């Protein structure tokens, strides 16, 4: 079943589609993070200000250097030892859709450890956007049953995995990390 869901989701992502999917944190709306048209669809669905950047998911920290000019060495330790999902904002984003990257050139990336997301990203061979499954300004869904049903008709595919999981999940911790190792927590 999981293999089939990953295959179906891959088809949608490769075609520039938008998915509603479970992550290691809250349910998300996602797309291929290198496809600017798909990213724009997410911005429109969420009714989000286009100057707000989006979080990107990768399956392994080995791929960070493909999307960030200079990864501070400390980032690898932070990722390895983080007890909860950690999104790190890096300067010098590259090889991503321009509308994923913040005006200052930074991007938030989370290395995801999740039964669905990790193999999906590995097989897509590209990062995916992950933004909470809600309209901007509304609260993030704590689980699938908490998602506004209006969103189901606005995406191309709703992933059939973990929908019955009622565990209340929280968004990731967000940390801004400078090239020299200085950091600041944006969301704890």
PyMOL commands that set and color helices and strands:
alter all, ss='L'
color gray80, all
select helices_A, chain A and resi 2-14+36-46+61-66+73-81+98-100+117-124+144-146+149-153
alter helices_A, ss='H'
color red, helices_A
select strands_A, chain A and resi 19-21+28-30+55-58+86-90+107-111+128-132+157-158+173-177+183-187
alter strands_A, ss='S'
color yellow, strands_A
deselect
rebuild
show_as cartoon
